[in-house]
Amino acid sequence: MMVMGHPCLVEGKTRGNSAEPRIQHFNDLRRHVQASHVIAHRQAPDYGVRMDQARWEKIVQWPLLAASVLFLISYSWRVLADLDGPRFLLTALVLVTAWLIFAFDYLVNLYLAPDRGHWFVTHLFDLVVVFLPVLRPLRLLRLLRLVTMLPIFQRSPGQAVRSRVGLYLVGASSLLIWMGSLAALDAERSAPGANITTLGDSVWWAFVTVSTVGYGDYFPVTGAGRLVAVALMLGGVTLVGVVTATLASWIIDRIAAFGQDR
């Protein structure tokens, strides 16, 4: 006797069998999409570059040099022309902007330093540059690196070092004398009893002060002028020490070369 299945059961079984391929296809498609997403995530380039001191210095190197040049030009124009009115405000804006740039650079370097305490102790000059405007143009000495790359400065290791030191010495002395003379003239020319009242007098005074000669024919009478004098004296002592060390290095190399020839 043949028993016929219930129509609902037969229909349900047919539907179940027809749905299985669709479910399997959906699962395969989902796994393919997930695998493609993982591969794309692994192969995607990482555009997020972690900022460090080396990268930051590379970014701000030329902006800082430009700020130094603008500071030097604006301060020289302000002092030599004895500006007032809108032109004085323009130079003041440039000087304040340059100060903000240097201060921001110092704070960023301090933040990015791996050991902030050690970096602070070993970079006190950068902090001094922030608070003493007369020293900011000294950053222009970094441009001398381009000159020291010339073949004439690469003949031997000793000569290369002495040539670089000599260039830095000339550049530092020139900038220090010029900025010191401008700062002294700005502070002294309107003071009662002042004897540094012209650019020639201030340049002469700055030169003899840096050279640690100090004739005494010109001297500052204001507090600001005396602070400039102290800075020039310290800079002059440092420069004399560098000259002495460079000369001693040259003498040692000459003696060593003479001994090899014999």
Secondary structure, 3 states (H helix, E strand, C coil): CCCCCCHHHHHHHHHHHHHHHHHHHHHHHHHHHHHHHHHHHHHCCCCCCCCCHHHHHHHHHHHHHHHHHHHHHHHHHHHHCCCCCHHHHHHHHHHHHHHHHHHHHHHHHHHHCCCHHHHHHHCHHHHHHHHCHHHHHHHHHHHHHHHHCCHHHCCCHHHHHHHHHHHHHHHHHHHHHHHHHHHHHHHHCCCCCCCCCCHHHHHHHHHHHHCCCCCCCCCCCCHHHHHHHHHHHHHHHHHHHHHHHHHHHHHHHHHHHHHHHC
